[in-house]
């Protein structure tokens, strides 16, 4: 994983761009910029790559996030309120997911996998749209249609 802190060359410029994309009208500060359709997290360009907005929020607050996960206490993926975020381990993240009931891969049946492949080949439907419809990420759909999963 790249170190966001080392890529921030002009923190004031980033802070301004960041704050322009945050709705602070509620308890959760909701990211209104780009949202990754595969996972629902906000994204912002930092240097030459795209970073998760909640991670950048912590960096802008002066928190060292290297070698750690940034977890949501509020369980709202688009929230970037530093008061709702905390650093944790992969184990902490897994425990959070289990407590929310979001841990583990979505289960698809063989018939659904075949249907996904047929629809992707015959309809003008994107992998992201299929992922939304079947409750899995675009990356999972890509592995299915390219026969890297469910061969």
C-alpha positions in Angstrom: 0.0 0.0 0.0 1.3 3.4 -0.9 1.9 5.9 1.9 -0.6 8.8 1.5 1.3 11.0 3.9 4.4 11.0 1.6 2.3 12.0 -1.4 0.9 15.2 0.1 3.1 17.9 -1.3 0.6 20.8 -0.8 -1.5 19.9 2.2 -3.4 23.2 2.1 -4.5 22.6 -1.5 -5.6 19.1 -0.6 -7.4 20.2 2.5 -9.3 22.8 0.4 -10.2 20.2 -2.3 -11.2 17.8 0.4 -13.4 20.1 2.3 -15.2 21.2 -0.9 -16.5 17.6 -1.3 -17.8 17.1 2.3 -21.4 17.7 3.5 -21.0 18.5 7.2 -24.7 19.2 7.8 -25.2 16.0 9.8 -23.4 14.1 12.4 -21.7 12.0 9.7 -19.7 14.2 7.4 -20.7 12.7 4.0 -18.2 12.5 1.1 -20.0 14.0 -1.9 -17.1 13.5 -4.3 -16.3 10.3 -6.2 -17.6 7.1 -4.7 -16.1 3.7 -5.7 -19.0 1.7 -7.0 -17.4 -1.6 -6.0 -17.2 -0.9 -2.3 -19.0 2.4 -1.5 -16.0 4.3 -0.1 -15.2 7.9 -1.1 -12.2 8.4 -3.3 -9.9 11.4 -3.9 -6.9 11.9 -6.1 -3.7 12.3 -4.1 -0.6 12.6 -6.2 -0.8 10.1 -9.0 -3.3 7.7 -7.5 -6.7 7.6 -5.9 -7.0 7.2 -2.2 -9.9 6.4 0.1 -11.4 9.6 1.4 -11.7 8.4 5.0 -8.0 7.6 5.1 -7.1 11.1 3.7 -9.4 12.6 6.4 -7.3 11.0 9.1 -4.0 12.2 7.5 -5.3 15.7 7.3 -6.1 15.5 11.0 -2.4 14.6 11.6 -3.0 10.9 12.4 -0.3 8.5 11.3 -2.2 5.8 9.4 0.8 3.9 7.9 0.5 0.2 8.5 -3.0 0.4 9.8 -6.7 0.3 8.8 -9.0 3.2 9.2 -12.3 1.9 10.6 -15.7 3.6 10.8 -17.4 3.7 14.2 -20.6 4.9 12.5 -20.5 2.1 9.9 -21.2 4.7 7.1 -18.7 4.1 4.3 -19.1 7.6 2.9 -18.5 9.3 6.3 -15.2 11.2 6.6 -15.8 12.7 10.1 -12.6 12.1 12.0 -14.6 11.8 15.2 -16.3 8.7 13.6 -13.0 7.1 12.5 -10.3 5.1 14.3 -7.2 3.2 13.4 -7.3 -0.5 13.8 -5.9 -3.8 12.6 -7.1 -6.2 10.0 -8.5 -8.3 12.9 -10.4 -5.3 14.2 -11.8 -4.7 10.7 -12.9 -8.3 10.4 -14.6 -8.2 13.9 -16.4 -5.0 12.8 -17.6 -6.7 9.6 -18.8 -9.8 11.5 -20.7 -7.6 14.0 -22.4 -5.7 11.1 -23.1 -8.9 9.2 -21.1 -7.9 6.2 -18.2 -10.3 6.6 -17.4 -12.8 3.9 -18.1 -13.1 0.2 -21.6 -13.0 -1.2 -22.9 -16.4 -2.1 -23.9 -16.9 -5.7 -25.5 -20.1 -7.1 -24.1 -21.8 -10.2 -27.3 -20.7 -12.1 -26.6 -17.1 -11.1 -23.0 -17.3 -12.3 -24.2 -18.7 -15.6 -26.8 -16.0 -15.9 -24.2 -13.3 -15.1 -22.0 -14.6 -17.9 -24.8 -14.8 -20.4 -26.1 -11.3 -19.6 -22.6 -9.8 -19.8 -22.0 -11.3 -23.2 -25.5 -10.6 -24.7 -26.7 -7.4 -23.1 -25.1 -4.0 -22.9 -24.7 -4.2 -19.1 -21.6 -3.2 -17.2 -19.8 -5.4 -14.6 -20.6 -2.7 -12.0 -24.3 -2.9 -12.8 -24.3 -6.7 -12.6 -22.4 -6.4 -9.3 -25.0 -4.0 -7.9 -27.8 -6.3 -9.0 -26.3 -9.5 -7.6 -24.9 -7.9 -4.4 -21.2 -8.4 -5.2 -18.4 -6.1 -6.3 -17.4 -5.4 -9.8 -14.1 -7.2 -9.1 -16.1 -10.4 -8.4 -18.1 -10.0 -11.6 -14.8 -9.5 -13.5 -13.4 -12.8 -12.1 -16.7 -14.6 -13.0 -16.9 -13.3 -16.6 -13.2 -13.9 -17.2 -13.5 -17.4 -15.7 -11.0 -16.8 -12.9 -13.7 -17.8 -10.5 -16.4 -20.4 -11.0 -14.4 -22.0 -13.9 
